[in-house]
Amino acid sequence: MNFDVEVLGIPEDIAELIVEHPAAAAWAGITYLLAYALLILVLILAVILLQKINHKTFKYLEKKRGKKIHLQFLERAINIAIIVIIVIIPLAGDSIGKSILGSAAVITAVVGFAAQDVIKDMLSGFLISIYKPFDIGDRIELEDGTVGIVDSITMRHVVIRRIDTLRVVIPNSRINSISVLNYSMGTVERSNLFKFQISYDSDIELAKNVIAKAIEESEYSVPGKKMKDGRIGYGPVYFIEMTDSALVMAVTVYYRHNDATEIVKDDINNRVFSALKEAGIEVPYAYTNVLVKNITEPGTGE
């Protein structure tokens, strides 16, 4: 068998061994390919394991520090770095890896040109995670009128949860280049005024204490009222009005900016209603007394 070792790039001594022992050479080639396939499998398993460790690490950090936009972006960036370090770099240094990667050079160049938007989104996501114009859980409004809560960030886009619970997916490069109104920046909590009616024969001080205790026990209410001594406490309950059939108690409830108002109202109203009922304090409701008189027609006696 004659072949040009210079064209194939095979050393002359190895070429002679292939010619003299073709079966052994074929078996060696198969063994090498199997070993190479096993190496790739090991690398893939290593990537999966490291990414799971990475995910658990950031889940732990989120429990300690809360969901932060830079933590989410960093987790995804590390996942990509793991793939590059564990798989791509080792393959690029191997002879077969060079052949595989080198043969795709033209395709890589074309894909790289087409992926300019992807690279732009990744860089924009990196800038967002550093400068943090908003964070996970912030309520924001975009130039086009989109309003919602920042749900998550990936390497390519930001996910915003609207009030109707639908998700809006916006590329990082776009949201990084427009004006964003952040309702949560610089604020600790939001507030809402609640009014509760009690009957005229109720113990007013008892009702105030029952309402205040029920609100403080809610998982949504937080201290937000600055007291005279400088402390931050829960909003006090006030007796503010007398209607035709009820006394009106009012209290300002403070809650976290990323909690939906309707959920907070539902929880507070349920707790206060149950607490008043348990304490024997009547919650009045409007009713009408109808008097029926027996009118006798003149001259009939009936």
C-alpha positions as CSV (number, residue, x, y, z in Angstrom):
1,M,0.0,0.0,0.0
2,N,1.4,3.3,-1.1
3,F,0.4,6.7,0.5
4,D,2.1,10.0,0.9
5,V,3.0,10.4,4.6
6,E,3.8,14.1,4.1
7,V,0.3,14.8,2.7
8,L,-1.4,12.9,5.5
9,G,0.9,14.4,8.1
10,I,1.7,10.9,9.6
11,P,5.3,10.2,10.8
12,E,7.1,7.8,8.6
13,D,7.8,5.2,11.3
14,I,4.1,5.1,12.3
15,A,3.1,4.8,8.7
16,E,5.3,1.7,8.3
17,L,3.6,0.1,11.3
18,I,0.2,0.7,9.9
19,V,1.2,-0.9,6.6
20,E,2.8,-3.9,8.3
21,H,0.0,-4.5,10.9
22,P,-3.3,-3.1,9.6
23,A,-5.5,-5.1,12.0
24,A,-3.6,-3.9,15.0
25,A,-3.7,-0.4,13.7
26,A,-7.4,-0.6,13.2
27,W,-8.0,-2.0,16.7
28,A,-5.8,0.8,18.1
29,G,-7.8,3.3,16.3
30,I,-11.1,1.9,17.6
31,T,-9.7,1.8,21.1
32,Y,-8.6,5.4,20.8
33,L,-12.0,6.5,19.6
34,L,-13.8,4.6,22.4
35,A,-11.4,6.2,24.9
36,Y,-12.1,9.6,23.4
37,A,-15.9,9.0,23.6
38,L,-15.5,8.0,27.2
39,L,-13.6,11.2,27.9
40,I,-16.3,13.3,26.3
41,L,-18.9,11.5,28.5
42,V,-16.8,12.1,31.6
43,L,-16.6,15.8,30.7
44,I,-20.3,16.1,30.2
45,L,-21.0,14.4,33.6
46,A,-18.5,16.8,35.2
47,V,-20.3,19.7,33.6
48,I,-23.7,18.5,34.9
49,L,-22.3,17.9,38.4
50,L,-20.6,21.3,38.6
51,Q,-23.7,23.1,37.4
52,K,-25.8,21.4,40.0
53,I,-23.3,22.5,42.7
54,N,-23.3,26.0,41.2
55,H,-27.2,26.1,41.3
56,K,-27.3,24.9,45.0
57,T,-24.7,27.4,46.0
58,F,-26.7,30.3,44.5
59,K,-29.9,29.0,46.0
60,Y,-28.2,29.1,49.4
61,L,-27.0,32.7,48.7
62,E,-30.6,33.7,47.7
63,K,-32.0,32.3,51.0
64,K,-29.4,34.4,52.9
65,R,-29.5,37.6,50.9
66,G,-32.8,37.3,48.9
67,K,-33.2,37.1,45.2
68,K,-30.8,39.6,43.6
69,I,-30.4,40.3,40.0
70,H,-26.6,40.0,40.0
71,L,-26.8,36.6,41.7
72,Q,-29.1,35.3,38.9
73,F,-26.9,36.6,36.2
74,L,-23.7,35.4,37.8
75,E,-25.1,31.9,38.2
76,R,-25.9,31.7,34.5
77,A,-22.5,33.2,33.6
78,I,-20.7,30.6,35.7
79,N,-22.7,27.8,34.0
80,I,-21.4,28.9,30.6
81,A,-17.8,29.3,32.0
82,I,-18.0,25.7,33.2
83,I,-18.9,24.4,29.8
84,V,-16.0,26.4,28.2
85,I,-13.4,25.3,30.8
86,I,-14.4,21.7,31.2
87,V,-15.3,20.8,27.6
88,I,-14.3,23.3,24.9
89,I,-10.8,24.1,26.1
90,P,-9.7,20.4,26.6
91,L,-11.1,19.5,23.2
92,A,-9.4,22.4,21.5
93,G,-6.0,21.2,22.9
94,D,-6.5,17.6,21.6
95,S,-5.6,16.5,18.1
96,I,-9.1,15.1,17.3
97,G,-10.6,18.1,19.1
98,K,-8.6,20.5,17.0
99,S,-9.8,18.6,13.9
100,I,-13.5,18.8,15.1
101,L,-13.3,22.4,16.1
102,G,-11.1,23.4,13.2
103,S,-13.4,21.9,10.6
104,A,-16.2,24.1,12.0
105,A,-14.2,27.3,11.8
106,V,-16.2,28.8,8.9
107,I,-19.5,27.8,10.5
108,T,-18.3,29.4,13.8
109,A,-17.4,32.6,12.0
110,V,-20.9,32.8,10.3
111,V,-22.7,32.0,13.6
112,G,-20.6,34.5,15.4
113,F,-21.6,37.2,12.9
114,A,-25.2,36.2,13.2
115,A,-25.0,36.1,17.0
116,Q,-24.1,39.8,17.4
117,D,-27.5,40.4,19.1
118,V,-26.8,37.5,21.5
119,I,-23.5,39.0,22.5
120,K,-25.0,42.4,22.9
121,D,-27.7,41.0,25.2
122,M,-25.1,39.2,27.3
123,L,-23.0,42.3,27.7
124,S,-26.1,44.3,28.5
125,G,-27.1,41.7,31.1
126,F,-23.7,42.0,32.6
127,L,-24.0,45.8,32.9
128,I,-27.5,45.5,34.4
129,S,-26.3,43.0,37.0
130,I,-23.4,45.4,38.0
131,Y,-25.2,48.8,38.1
132,K,-28.6,47.4,39.1
133,P,-31.1,49.9,37.8
134,F,-33.7,47.5,39.2
135,D,-33.6,44.2,41.2
136,I,-35.6,41.0,41.4
137,G,-39.0,41.9,42.9
138,D,-38.9,45.6,41.9
139,R,-42.0,47.2,40.4
140,I,-41.0,49.0,37.2
141,E,-42.5,50.8,34.2
142,L,-41.0,50.9,30.7
143,E,-41.2,53.6,28.1
144,D,-43.9,51.7,26.2
145,G,-46.2,51.6,29.3
146,T,-45.4,48.1,30.4
147,V,-45.7,47.8,34.1
148,G,-44.9,44.8,36.3
149,I,-42.5,43.2,38.8
150,V,-39.1,42.0,37.7
151,D,-39.3,38.2,37.9
152,S,-35.9,37.0,36.7
153,I,-33.0,37.7,34.4
154,T,-31.1,35.3,32.1
155,M,-28.1,35.8,29.9
156,R,-30.3,37.1,27.1
157,H,-33.5,38.7,28.6
158,V,-35.4,40.1,31.6
159,V,-38.7,38.6,32.6
160,I,-41.4,41.0,33.9
161,R,-44.6,39.7,35.6
162,R,-47.5,42.0,34.8
163,I,-50.4,42.6,37.2
164,D,-52.5,40.1,35.2
165,T,-49.7,37.5,36.0
166,L,-48.7,37.3,32.3
167,R,-44.9,37.4,31.7
168,V,-43.2,39.9,29.3
169,V,-39.8,38.8,28.0
170,I,-37.6,41.7,27.0
171,P,-34.0,41.5,25.6
172,N,-31.3,42.8,27.9
173,S,-30.0,45.1,25.2
174,R,-33.4,46.8,24.8
175,I,-34.2,47.3,28.4
176,N,-30.6,48.5,29.0
177,S,-31.1,51.3,26.4
178,I,-34.4,52.8,27.5
179,S,-35.7,54.8,30.4
180,V,-37.0,52.6,33.3
181,L,-39.3,54.1,36.0
182,N,-38.5,52.1,39.2
183,Y,-41.2,52.4,41.8
184,S,-39.3,50.4,44.3
185,M,-35.9,52.2,44.2
186,G,-35.1,53.8,47.5
187,T,-38.3,52.6,49.2
188,V,-38.6,50.0,51.9
189,E,-42.3,49.3,51.9
190,R,-45.7,50.3,50.5
191,S,-48.9,51.1,52.4
192,N,-52.6,50.9,52.2
193,L,-55.4,52.4,54.4
194,F,-57.9,49.8,55.9
195,K,-61.2,50.7,57.4
196,F,-63.2,48.4,59.7
197,Q,-66.7,49.0,61.1
198,I,-67.9,47.9,64.6
199,S,-71.2,48.3,66.3
200,Y,-72.1,51.2,68.6
201,D,-72.1,49.0,71.8
202,S,-68.6,47.7,71.1
203,D,-65.6,48.3,73.4
204,I,-63.6,50.7,71.3
205,E,-60.2,50.1,73.0
206,L,-60.7,46.3,72.8
207,A,-61.5,46.6,69.1
208,K,-58.4,48.6,68.5
209,N,-56.2,46.1,70.3
210,V,-57.9,43.1,68.4
211,I,-57.4,44.8,65.0
212,A,-53.8,45.8,65.7
213,K,-52.9,42.3,66.9
214,A,-54.5,40.6,63.9
215,I,-52.5,42.9,61.5
216,E,-49.2,42.3,63.3
217,E,-49.7,38.6,63.0
218,S,-50.1,38.8,59.2
219,E,-47.1,37.5,57.2
220,Y,-47.5,40.4,54.9
221,S,-47.6,43.4,57.2
222,V,-44.3,45.0,58.2
223,P,-43.3,47.9,60.5
224,G,-43.3,51.2,58.6
225,K,-44.6,53.9,60.9
226,K,-42.0,56.2,62.4
227,M,-42.8,56.8,66.0
228,K,-42.0,59.9,68.1
229,D,-39.1,58.2,69.7
230,G,-37.6,57.3,66.3
231,R,-38.6,53.6,66.3
232,I,-40.3,52.1,63.3
233,G,-43.5,50.3,64.3
234,Y,-46.8,49.1,62.9
235,G,-49.5,51.7,62.1
236,P,-51.8,52.5,65.1
237,V,-55.5,52.0,64.9
238,Y,-57.7,55.1,65.0
239,F,-61.4,55.7,65.7
240,I,-62.1,58.1,62.8
241,E,-65.8,58.2,62.1
242,M,-69.4,57.5,63.3
243,T,-71.9,56.5,60.6
244,D,-75.6,55.9,61.0
245,S,-75.1,52.3,62.1
246,A,-71.4,51.8,62.9
247,L,-68.2,53.1,64.4
248,V,-65.3,53.2,61.9
249,M,-61.8,52.2,62.8
250,A,-58.9,52.9,60.4
251,V,-55.3,51.8,60.2
252,T,-52.5,52.1,57.7
253,V,-50.9,48.7,56.9
254,Y,-47.3,48.7,55.5
255,Y,-46.1,45.8,53.4
256,R,-43.2,44.9,51.1
257,H,-43.1,46.4,47.7
258,N,-43.0,43.1,45.9
259,D,-46.2,41.8,47.5
260,A,-49.4,42.1,45.5
261,T,-51.9,44.6,47.0
262,E,-54.9,42.3,46.5
263,I,-53.2,39.4,48.3
264,V,-52.3,41.7,51.2
265,K,-55.9,43.0,51.4
266,D,-57.4,39.5,51.3
267,D,-55.1,38.3,54.2
268,I,-55.6,41.4,56.4
269,N,-59.4,41.5,55.9
270,N,-59.8,37.8,56.7
271,R,-57.6,38.0,59.8
272,V,-59.4,41.1,61.2
273,F,-62.9,39.8,60.5
274,S,-62.1,36.5,62.2
275,A,-60.4,38.2,65.2
276,L,-63.4,40.6,65.7
277,K,-65.8,37.7,65.6
278,E,-63.8,35.6,68.0
279,A,-63.6,38.6,70.4
280,G,-67.3,38.9,70.4
281,I,-67.2,42.3,68.6
282,E,-70.1,42.7,66.2
283,V,-69.4,43.8,62.6
284,P,-72.6,45.7,61.7
285,Y,-74.3,45.6,58.4
286,A,-77.1,47.7,56.9
287,Y,-80.6,46.5,57.4
288,T,-84.1,48.0,57.0
289,N,-87.1,47.6,59.3
290,V,-90.4,47.4,57.4
291,L,-93.6,48.2,59.4
292,V,-96.9,46.9,58.0
293,K,-100.1,48.7,59.2
294,N,-103.6,47.4,58.9
295,I,-105.5,50.3,57.3
296,T,-109.3,50.3,57.5
297,E,-111.2,51.7,54.5
298,P,-113.7,54.5,55.5
299,G,-117.4,53.4,55.7
300,T,-116.6,49.7,55.4
301,G,-115.4,48.9,58.9
302,E,-112.9,46.6,57.3
